[in-house]
Structure formats: structure tokens, C-alpha cells
């Protein structure tokens, strides 16, 4: 007897959507991805891939500027003068990544339908095709993975020329002479430092007392110190009230009456889910007050057969989380082995220079008394590899359960912290102790040597506690 073939329709081709499609196809389902702008979503086309590519370019210039410390005399610190080739390269990389994902989907038998989807029922999706006309798709399982878009405030409307969101900066042809970045969260901090490295004079407007308010406070302090040392003007406790266009630039008005003038303003004040017009409420899918689709640990919505993944759910705005939500949704819907999403083992990274990578519990958890943990912090200034490479800022911090030594979390502030956090993520995921972590060999000299050393110091701290 022939087994039943399930049909799956995925609305949205970002990480949550295309990763779900690959899983569903491998499980034998007939899969259609409805996507309007190109698979990969904003993550690949306008956000993660482009922004990290820009950061990489700025990093090259920054390292060249440090050549004298290595005994190499350059006549002057290099800077970008023409942004067109930089942005052309970035957009080419984004397009190539999108094409690679598209090819992978097609190779696995996934159909990509160019258009915008809307739910007619829990098992029917109406697609408004990019080329005109409509198509109705019937599905056993529907996944909503439409992502999010930059938040826009009525007093600071982007014009795509001088007042910009992070999705619009890729059309710039010249380095902004004086860039005002509004918002000191992850996106604001990353892009502020990137443009600073490219040669812009940058003012960062932060409503909080410290940049990166959602990150480890010690780590954020390091980054803010680096920003100021490199010449960035950081305006703490300064909330923007409006952004206005002038004849040759912009004025950012602050709530306390001060004004900041610049050539361009970059708005990094959060994002909003792209859930309007999807017909969610019409079919009974519960949506939160901010517009996010409400889901449980296996990505189910309030309607049977309808799942959701990624930034449109508001669970955690990371591409890795979106991808995992999408995979979990398909595993659950199609009857494969599955476990609920675990946010306590998610590793995250801020792509400043140095980077900040985190996993597991936080210093805030320990300070609040919700987690009983021993904390060891080891500065990178003692690391031989860091000295060789001319890296002066950063540290490794590990949290271990008191009395047991189980690794509960960690923070790495270092170049390529996104790579260095992996052993700590493995330790947290698998419940390893600090002793088990420290017994693994590390290369000498290496940045990971500081992780091993911090773990060894936890053994001593645990005996003394």
C-alpha cells in the first residue's frame, strides 16, 4: 500500500521557511515555498548577509590601520572613498547566497512560487503572483515564516536618501560624511562601528545609559569604550523625538530639546512582524498585541495544521532560531522525532569589533539570584595569541553551577567570538562540567586557550566556594 504524500505550503522564504522546506522535502512531502523577493528573505538580501559583509569590509580597513603596531609602516590609515563598489560587492554576495539557496531547494524537489500568500482557510493559501494573476494552493500543513521589517516612527519617516533604515543603506554611493545612528541595540551598534571604520564621523544616539542594553553589561562596557576610543560620539540617555530632512542633511531632535546635525541618519529602532494582510485572524490564528504570531514550543499556532517560525513569531530574532523553529515545525507536523525549542541553549553574537558571543544564563540571572553560579572572567590581555595579533580588548566569562561545576553559560568578547562560543555552547547543551571542558586539549597559542584556562580556574573556585 502506497504511503500518503503530505502537502506543505510555506509562506516566506527566509531561514525559517527554506530550512523548513528542506526538512519537509527530505521527509517525503510535496513542498511549495511562496516567496516574493527572493529566497533567503531579509536575512540574506537586506540584513544579516549584507550587514556582516559591510562589517567585514570595515574590519579589513581597521586591521590595516593597525599595521604600525606590527612593525609595518603605512603612509596613512586607509579609508573607503567610494561606497559604490563596496555595496555592489555586498549585493552581489547577497544575490549569490539567495541563488545558492534557491538551487538547493529545487535540487530537493521544492517548488518556489513567486508571489505573496494569504490564508483562505487552515488548509488553503491564495497566492498573488508577482507576474500577475492568482493561484490557490491546498495544503495539509501551512507554515507562516514572513519575517519582520524595520520599525518606522511617524516622526522619523525614512526617505531612502538621507533618512534610512537598515534595509535602505545598500543604495548609498558615498560614505556618509557625518552619520547619526539612532538606536544602540545590536543593529545600531554593528552598523555604527562599520561606518566608523569606513571613514564616517559617527554619532550614536542611545536611549539607555550604555550601548547594547540587552547584552552582558561587562561586554557592553568594553564595546562602548572601543567606540569612544575610535572616535565615535556616543550620546547616552538620549531619546530621539524626531528626524527631519534639511537642505543638505538631517537634524535629529532629542526629547530633552537638544539637536544633532549630520549628513545622514540611520534608524535602528527595532522591527515589526510582517503579519498584516495574511488572513491570520480570519482563520482563527491568534496574534499578539504587537502583531506577532503566537506559537508553542513546537511552532504550532492556535489553529490545527498552521505553524509559524522566525521573526514573525517574536520568539527570538535570530536566523538560527528561525531555522530551528522551521525544522521543528516540519518534524512535528510530519510525524518525525521532535523536541520543543530550547532557548536556554541558543548562542547569539553581536558582530562588533570585538564581537560579543553569549550562550546560556547571564550575569543578570546570577546577580538577581535566580541562578546559583560561580563566575570566572579571564581578560584576553593575558592570551599569547591575542598579543601576537594585536588584540587588546575582550574577555572570556564562564558561569558554572555552584557545587556541581556544570557549565550553565558563557560570554566571549573577542575577535571571531562567534566561532569561539561553540565549545561553550556544546558544554551548555550537553551539561558538561567545567572540569570536562578544561580537560579537552586546546592549541597553543590560540584564543580558545582562554576558554580552557577559565574552565580550569573554575575548578579552583569551586573547591574554595
Secondary structure, DSSP 8 states (H G I E B T S, - for coil): ------EEEEE--SHHHHHHHHHHHHTT-EEEEEESS-TTHHHHHTSHHHHHHHHHHHHHHHHHHTGGGGT---SS------HHHHHHHHHHHHHHHHHHHHHHHHHTT-EEEEEEEEEEETTEEEEEETTSSEEEEE-SEEEE---EEE--BTTB---SSSEEETTTGGG--S--SEEEEE--SHHHHHHHHHHHHHT-EEEEE-SSSSSSTTS-HHHHHHHHHHHHHTT-EEETT--EEEEEE-SSSEEEEETTS-EEEESEEEE-S-EEE--TTS-TGGGT--B-TTS-B---TT-B-SSTTEEE-SGGGTS---HHHHHHHHHHHHHHHTT-------GGG-EEEE-SSSEEEEEES-HHHHHTTSS-EEEEEEEGGG-HHHHHHT--S-EEEEEEETTT-BEEEEEEEETTHHHHTHHHHHHHHHT-BHHHHHTS---SS-THHHHHHHHHHHHHHHHH-
